[in-house]
Amino acid sequence: MSPPRASFYGLAICFLTGLCNLIAEPASDQDSIQELENWDGKPLEEVFKTYTTKPILDEKYPASEAAGEFRTPVHAAYPINDPNSKTVIIMEYWWKDGDYIVSFFFHRKDGIWKVLDAVRWQKNVVF
């Protein structure tokens, strides 16, 4: 299995956040991307109690604009072509964690921002 390729969106994030050196070369082992299922459904406040530093990425966008392979969990929950996805807002945060990046996708459920998906990925993974 080959590593994911850089997308236009991934490159844009790279330049906007200054993380180009973190995603410059493909990772070599299959454990470089880990789903953090234990976070699914947890409220935003709980994540911010654990990750207390300023995130290296903080974005908000409609689910219908969640482009790229990295955002597959958003597409699965809110298909891009579904008109209702335009009304769903996603918040995305990234934190550095040693040689890894931890990324969270939040959506609003029952009036509360909850984790839709969380991923820990080796900094050399190319999306």
N, C-alpha and C positions, 0 to 999 in steps of 0.2 A: 504494500500500500504506500503510495507516494504521499508526501505532505501536502496540505492545501496550498494553493497558489495565491499570490497577492492579488487582490482585486483593486479596482480604482478606489473604492471606498476605503479599503484598508490602507492604501498609500496616502489618501487624504488624511486619515486619522494620524498616520505616521508623521506627516509634515506638520499638522496642526498641534500635535501634542509633544513633538520633539522626541518621539520614541523610535525613530527610524533605526537606530542601532539595536533596538530590542527585537525587531522582526526582520532582520536583514538576511538571515540564512535559515535553511530548513532544519528542523529538529531531526535527530537521528533515531530516537527511540519512541515506541508506541505509547509509553506512559507520559508523554509530554503534554497531553491534554486529558484533564480529569474532570468529569462531571461531579459537581458538589451537590448531590441530591439531598443531603441533609439540610440544605438551606431552602429547598422548595417550600413555598407558602409562608415563610417566616416574614414578619413585618420589617419594614425599612429601618425602624428604630433599633431593632436587634442587630442588624448588620452594622449600623453605625456605632454601636457599643463595642463591637469586636474590632472593626477597622476605624480607628480613631484619627488617623492621619488624613490629610487632604487627599482626595482621590486624584489620580493622574489623568483621568478622563471623567467628565461629568456631562452627559448629553440627555436631551429630551426630544422625542420625535414621535410622529404618528406611526402606529404599527404598520400601516400601509407603505411606509418609506423605509422599512427595515431591510435594506439591501445587503446582499452578500451571504456567503456560506457561514460565516461566523454567527450570524443572527438566525440560523435555522430554527432554534426553539421559538423565536418570535413568530416566524412564518408558520410553524406548525400550529400554534395557538390562534394566530390571527392571519389567515391567508392574505397575501398582498392584494389579490384581485377581489376580495370580499369588500363591498362598500362599507360595511360596519367597521372594518379595520382602520378607516380614516378617522374614526372618532375615538379610537383607543390610543392613549398616550403611553409610551414606553420610556422609562428612565433607565439609563445605562451608566454604571460606574465601574471604574477600574482602579485597583490598587496594586502597587509593587509588593511582592512577597519574596524576598531573596532573588533567586534566579527565575522566579515565576511572576506572572500577572494573574490577579484574581479579578474576574469580571462578573458583575451582577446585572440582570435584566429585571426590572420591576414593572408591574402593571397594577392598576387600581382594582381591587376586588372588595365588594361589600364596604366601600368607602375607605379602605385602608390600602396603602402601598405595600404590596407583597412581592416576594421573590418569585418570578416566573421561571428563572433559570440562573444557575451559577456555574462558572467554569474556572478552573485553575489551569493555566497553560504555561509551558516553558517559554521563556522570553525569546527564544530563537525560532519559534513556530511562525510560519508565514501563512497568513490567511488570504 
